[in-house]
Amino acid sequence: MIKRSIYAALFISTLSVLAIALTATYQLYSTKLFTLDSKLREVSGIEIDKAGKLWAINDGGNGADLHQIDNDGNIKKSITIINARNLDWEDMTQDDFGHFFIGDFGNNDNIRKWFTIYKIENPIDIKGTETEAEIIKFTFPKQLNYPPKASEKNFDLEAFVFYKKRLYLFSKNRTEPFDGDTNLYKIGDHAANYQADFVSNFNTCTTYAKLCWITSAALSPDRTKLVLLDSERLWLFENWQGDDFFSGDAYKIDLGIVTQKEAVTFSDNDTVIFTDEEFNGIGRNSYMIKLNKAKKQRIIKQHIIKAPVETTP
C-alpha cells in the first residue's frame, strides 16, 4: 500500500511538471510570428525603421552586417558597415531621426576597458549595400581592475536605448554571488569618448543568474514605455521621473518556456517584437505580444539606488 501511494504521488507529480512545461511551451509558441533565416542563428539585436521594416544583427564573431528581414523571416537586404568590426554586437536602438545605433559592448569576462557604439544613417536612406559609421566610445570610470573581483563583475552590457539625446545602457550582471542588480548608465549620442554616468539600478532576482540576465532593451515610439528582456520574461517600466527609468511603475510579464531570448523592439506603442537565438535546434524565431492583453504582475519595490563601488586597483 505504501509503495502504491509513493508511485501514485510520483505519477501525479510527473504529470504536473509535464503540464506546466506544455503550458509554458504553448504560451511562447502561440505568439510566434516566423522562423528567422538560417544565417540569423545568433540574433542579438533587432530594430524597426521608420518605414516599418525589421532589421537584425548577429552576435560577436559574425560579420559587421545589418540585415533587413521580410515578413517570412528571410533576409531581404544586407548592409555592411565598412569601418566596423563585430567584436561582440549585442543590441540596437534608434534616435528620433531614425539613425541606428549598434552596440559593440558585450563583455562576458569584464575585461574590456573601452566599448564601441556604431551610429549609422537611417537604413531606409542607404541605397547600396555598404555604409560608414560614426564611432562612439565609452568606458566605466568606476572600474579599475580588468577583470574586477567576482563580487563586482557588473560591467557586461547587452542592452541600451536612445532617450532625449542620450544613450542609456543596462548592465548584464555577472556578480558572484549573484546580487541581481541591473545598473543603468548614460552617455552622449554622437562621436566622442565618454565616461558612462551611473543613473540608477533595478533588482531582477537573486536566484538563478542566467534566468535574470538583461539581454536587450527597447522604448516605445512615444517614449512612455521601456521593456527589458531576459530569457523568460519582459520587465515593463512606465511613469518614471526624469531619466531614471526605474523610478516609476514596474511590471513583470511571463513569456513562457525558457529560451535564449536576446533581442526586443516595439513595432508600435503597444506591440512588442522579440527574438531568440538557436540553441540545440530550439529557437531562431520571432514573436509578438500586445502589452494591453498581456498578464502583468506589478512589482512592489523600494526604489533604493545603490551606486557601484569603485573597484580596488
C-alpha positions in Angstrom: 0.0 0.0 0.0 2.8 2.4 0.9 4.6 1.6 -2.4 1.4 2.3 -4.3 1.0 5.6 -2.6 4.6 6.6 -3.5 4.1 5.5 -7.1 0.8 7.4 -7.3 2.4 10.6 -5.9 5.3 10.3 -8.3 2.9 9.8 -11.2 0.9 12.9 -10.3 4.0 14.9 -9.7 5.3 13.9 -13.2 2.0 14.8 -14.8 2.0 18.2 -13.1 5.6 19.0 -14.2 4.7 17.9 -17.8 1.5 20.1 -17.8 3.5 23.1 -16.6 6.1 22.6 -19.3 3.5 22.1 -22.0 1.6 25.2 -20.9 4.8 27.3 -20.9 5.8 26.0 -24.3 2.3 26.8 -25.7 2.5 30.3 -24.1 5.6 31.2 -26.0 4.9 29.5 -29.4 1.4 30.8 -29.6 3.0 34.2 -30.0 5.4 33.1 -32.8 5.5 35.2 -36.0 8.0 33.3 -38.1 11.3 31.4 -38.0 14.3 33.5 -39.0 16.7 32.9 -41.9 19.3 30.2 -41.2 22.0 32.9 -41.4 20.5 34.5 -38.3 21.1 31.8 -35.7 22.7 34.3 -33.2 20.4 37.4 -33.5 21.4 39.8 -30.7 19.6 42.9 -31.7 16.5 44.0 -33.7 15.0 47.3 -34.6 12.1 48.6 -36.8 12.9 51.5 -39.1 10.7 54.5 -39.9 9.2 52.6 -42.8 8.2 49.7 -40.7 10.9 47.3 -41.9 12.6 44.9 -39.4 16.4 44.8 -39.2 18.6 42.4 -37.2 22.2 41.9 -36.2 24.1 38.8 -35.3 26.2 38.3 -32.1 30.0 38.6 -32.0 32.2 36.6 -34.4 29.8 37.2 -37.3 30.2 39.9 -39.9 29.7 43.7 -39.4 26.4 43.4 -41.2 22.9 44.7 -40.7 20.1 42.5 -42.2 16.6 43.5 -43.3 14.1 40.8 -42.6 10.9 40.3 -44.6 7.5 39.1 -43.3 8.6 35.4 -43.7 11.8 35.8 -41.8 14.1 35.8 -44.8 16.9 38.2 -45.4 15.9 40.7 -48.0 18.9 43.0 -47.9 22.2 43.2 -46.0 24.3 46.3 -45.3 28.0 46.1 -44.3 29.4 48.8 -42.1 32.9 49.0 -43.7 34.7 50.8 -40.8 33.3 48.5 -38.1 34.0 45.0 -36.8 31.8 42.7 -34.9 33.7 42.0 -31.7 30.6 41.5 -29.7 27.5 43.2 -31.1 24.6 43.0 -28.6 21.8 45.4 -29.2 20.3 48.1 -31.5 18.3 51.3 -30.9 17.5 54.4 -33.0 17.1 58.1 -32.4 14.2 60.4 -33.3 15.5 60.9 -36.8 15.9 57.1 -37.5 19.6 56.9 -37.1 20.5 53.4 -36.0 23.0 52.7 -33.1 24.7 49.3 -32.9 26.2 48.4 -29.5 29.5 46.5 -29.6 29.8 46.2 -25.9 29.5 42.6 -24.9 31.9 41.9 -22.0 31.4 38.4 -20.7 34.7 38.4 -18.8 34.5 42.0 -17.6 37.9 42.7 -19.2 37.1 45.4 -21.8 38.1 48.9 -20.9 36.6 50.7 -23.9 33.4 49.9 -25.6 32.1 51.0 -29.0 28.8 52.1 -30.4 28.4 52.5 -34.2 25.9 55.2 -35.4 24.7 54.9 -39.0 22.2 56.8 -41.1 18.6 55.7 -41.3 18.9 52.4 -43.2 16.0 53.2 -45.5 18.2 56.0 -46.9 21.1 53.7 -47.6 20.8 52.8 -51.3 23.7 50.4 -51.7 25.0 47.5 -49.5 27.7 49.4 -47.7 27.9 52.4 -45.3 30.3 54.0 -42.8 29.5 54.7 -39.2 30.1 57.5 -36.7 32.0 55.9 -33.8 31.1 56.5 -30.2 33.5 55.2 -27.4 32.9 54.9 -23.7 34.3 53.4 -20.5 33.2 52.9 -16.9 35.1 55.2 -14.6 34.4 53.1 -11.5 36.1 50.0 -12.9 39.8 50.0 -12.3 40.6 46.2 -12.5 40.2 44.1 -15.6 38.6 41.9 -14.5 37.3 43.1 -11.2 36.8 40.7 -8.3 33.9 38.3 -8.7 31.5 40.2 -6.5 31.9 43.4 -8.7 31.5 41.8 -12.1 28.7 44.0 -13.3 30.3 45.7 -16.4 28.9 43.4 -19.1 26.3 45.0 -21.4 23.7 43.7 -23.8 21.0 46.3 -23.8 20.6 50.1 -24.5 18.1 52.7 -25.7 18.1 56.2 -27.1 16.2 58.8 -25.0 16.3 62.6 -25.2 19.6 62.9 -26.9 21.4 60.4 -24.7 22.1 56.7 -24.9 21.1 54.6 -21.8 22.9 51.4 -21.0 21.7 48.5 -18.9 24.3 46.1 -17.4 24.2 42.3 -17.6 25.1 41.3 -14.1 27.7 38.5 -13.6 28.5 39.0 -9.9 29.4 36.0 -7.8 27.5 35.6 -5.6 24.8 36.9 -7.9 23.1 40.1 -6.5 20.6 40.6 -9.3 21.2 44.3 -9.9 21.0 45.8 -13.4 22.8 49.1 -13.4 21.6 52.0 -15.6 24.2 54.4 -17.2 24.0 57.2 -19.7 26.4 58.6 -22.3 26.1 61.0 -25.3 24.7 60.1 -28.7 27.4 61.5 -31.0 31.0 60.7 -31.8 33.3 61.3 -28.8 34.9 59.4 -25.9 32.6 59.2 -22.8 32.7 58.1 -19.3 29.5 56.3 -18.5 27.5 58.2 -15.8 25.6 56.0 -13.3 21.9 56.8 -13.0 20.1 54.0 -11.0 19.6 50.3 -10.7 16.9 47.6 -10.6 16.9 44.2 -9.0 15.6 41.4 -11.2 16.2 38.4 -9.0 18.9 36.8 -6.8 18.2 33.2 -7.6 19.4 31.9 -10.9 21.6 34.4 -12.8 21.0 33.1 -16.3 17.3 33.5 -16.0 17.6 37.1 -14.9 20.3 38.5 -17.2 19.1 41.5 -19.2 19.8 40.8 -22.8 18.0 43.6 -24.7 16.0 46.8 -24.2 13.5 48.9 -26.1 11.5 52.1 -25.8 8.0 52.6 -27.3 7.8 55.1 -30.1 6.0 57.6 -27.9 8.8 57.2 -25.3 6.4 56.3 -22.4 7.2 52.5 -22.0 10.5 50.8 -21.5 10.9 47.0 -21.8 13.9 44.9 -20.7 14.2 41.3 -21.9 15.6 38.2 -20.2 15.3 34.5 -21.0 11.8 34.1 -19.7 10.2 37.4 -19.2 9.7 41.1 -20.1 10.2 43.8 -17.5 7.9 46.8 -18.2 8.5 50.3 -16.8 6.2 53.3 -17.0 5.7 56.7 -15.4 9.3 57.3 -14.5 10.7 60.6 -13.3 13.3 62.4 -15.4 15.7 59.9 -16.9 15.6 57.3 -14.1 13.5 54.6 -15.8 13.4 52.6 -12.6 11.7 55.3 -10.6 8.2 54.7 -11.7 5.9 51.7 -12.1 7.4 48.2 -12.8 5.7 45.1 -14.1 6.8 41.5 -14.9 5.4 39.7 -18.0 6.0 35.9 -18.2 6.9 34.9 -21.8 6.6 31.1 -21.3 9.3 28.5 -21.7 12.9 29.5 -21.2 14.8 30.1 -24.5 17.9 32.2 -25.3 15.9 35.4 -25.8 18.3 38.1 -27.0 16.6 40.9 -28.8 13.5 43.1 -28.4 11.8 46.1 -30.0 8.5 47.9 -30.4 6.5 47.9 -33.6 4.0 50.4 -32.2 3.3 51.8 -28.7 1.6 48.6 -27.6 3.2 45.9 -29.6 6.5 44.2 -28.7 8.5 42.0 -31.0 11.3 39.8 -29.6 13.5 37.0 -30.9 15.6 34.1 -29.6 18.8 32.6 -30.7 19.0 29.0 -31.9 20.3 26.6 -29.2 20.4 22.8 -29.7 17.8 23.2 -32.5 15.4 25.3 -30.4 14.7 29.0 -31.1 15.7 31.3 -34.0 12.2 32.6 -34.0 10.4 36.0 -33.9 7.5 36.5 -31.5 4.9 39.2 -30.8 2.9 40.2 -27.8 0.4 43.0 -27.1 1.0 44.8 -23.8 -2.6 45.7 -23.4 -3.5 41.9 -23.5 -0.5 40.6 -21.6 -0.8 39.4 -18.0 1.3 41.9 -16.0 2.4 41.3 -12.4 3.0 44.5 -10.5 6.4 44.7 -8.9 6.3 46.2 -5.4 9.7 47.7 -4.7 11.5 50.3 -2.8 13.5 52.4 -5.1 16.9 52.4 -3.4 19.8 53.5 -5.6 22.9 51.5 -4.9 25.8 53.2 -6.7 28.6 50.8 -7.9 31.6 50.9 -5.6 34.9 51.8 -7.2 37.0 48.7 -7.8 40.3 48.5 -6.0 43.4 48.7 -8.2 
